[in-house]
Amino acid sequence: MSSEIIFIVIFSITVFGFFSDQILSFLNASWFNKPIPEELKDVYDFDKYKKQQEYKTENYRFGILTSIFSFLLIVLMLLFDGFAIVDQLAGRISGHYILKTLLFFAIIFLAMDVLSMPFAIYDTFVIENKYGFNKTTPKTYVLDKIKSWLLMGIIGGGILSLIIWFYELNPDYFWLYAWILVVGFSVFMNMFYSVLIVPLFNKQTPLEDGELRTSILEFGKKAGFNIDKIFVIDGSKRSTKANAYFSGLGPKKRIVLYDTLINEMTTDEIVAVLAHEIGHYKHKHIYKNLFASIIETGVTLFIFGLFACSDPLSQALGVESASFHIALIAFGIIYSTLSSALGVISSIFSRKAEFQADNFAAKYDLAESLVSALKKLSSHNMSNLTPHPLVVFISYSHPPVLQRVRNLFSISNNSSK
């Protein structure tokens, strides 16, 4: 396949991706004014619902603006050989094959991040602040950005350097070595993310003795799930939005509760939320997702390995001969079509897993408490209660609140008969 045809494919995929995203966003927005289902009437009062509608609409309009900006940047890079220009710039700074690639991605990443920063700042300090969510101070924002850049440089740069070294060492089988490296890193981060990364951004403190801790431990015993690490994270440092999650594998697993969640919910509701999370562990969803991710990564690297040395792939982006980092950019755009299709399949299984986790909580007579928790989370976070079905099918990793509430009501009604 010639470089001209590859360029047309890359450009077409970029345009198709942008317009398909806009169509989905438009469809979702067209359902904003749908009547709230009867089961969710108590989520919002009149004033809160009006505010939620304004929040959704403002985010939708701002999302269009940011998407257009990102799209135009990519189009300009493609039409005017922007990637080739950055490649030449990186080559002038260093001719070493590893350093040149690292410089190339560093320039691209920093340029994109700096250019998109005004949008991110507006979103955080104007929109989120306007609707009472933002608690991030300018100092925290700047420090978070610096830490993120450093982590990207150290961890991302280190992994990329090894992959490039594998490529130079053995172009035919570098994908296999890279796969082993990425798998090892993924497992390591799954185990130690909360211990190594989270403390750089947030403070985690053990949940104090009291009614909540006692209730969580008692439920853990009842469900046959050993819980000895329960932490509270200062989520209110950045946002009023509430959340809770599990992290770690095996003996490294821990429960993390946002302080905003503890302030918003009753003990029974928090236990119900954690029961849902424990349901994920009991159904081995974490391990299944990790396994699926490992397989997908291996397939992706294998396919990339077939084309990494292809001159036309790099020439499509304006570089004369095969270049690892240019080929990676071109391949990433082309592969995004398959990745999107796999994402739809992944979302289907993810929504099924969420129902299974809900059912696990309901098995311990926590259906009503979980329904109450879901409604509070929806209200507090100003969630969209009427998403378009096609958007749900393509991109929702969780079922809409309405479907989850109906499922839980059905279980509760059946168990009471």
Buried (B, 14 or more C-beta within 10 A) or exposed (E): EEBEEBBEBBBEBBBEBBEEBBEBBEBBBEBBEEEBBEBBEEBBEEEEBEBBBEBBEBBBEBBBEBBEEBBEBBBEBBEEBBBBEBBEEBBEEEEEBBBBBBBBBBBBBEBBBEEBEEBEEBBBBEBBBEBEBBBBEEEEBEEBBEEEBEBBBEEBBEBBBBBBBBBEEEBEEBBBBBBEBBBEBBEEBBBBEBEEBBEEBBEBEEBEEEEBBEBBBEBBEEBEBEBEBBBBBBBBBBBBBBBBBBBBBEEBBBBBBBBBBBEBBEBBBBBBBBBBBBBBBBBEBBEEBBEBBBEBBBBBBEBBBEBBBBBBBBBBBBBEEBBBBBBBBBBEBBBBBEEBEBBEEBBBBBBEBBBBBBBBBBBBBBBBBBBBBBBBBBBBBBBBBBBBEEBBEBBBEBBBBBBBBBBBBEBBEEEEE
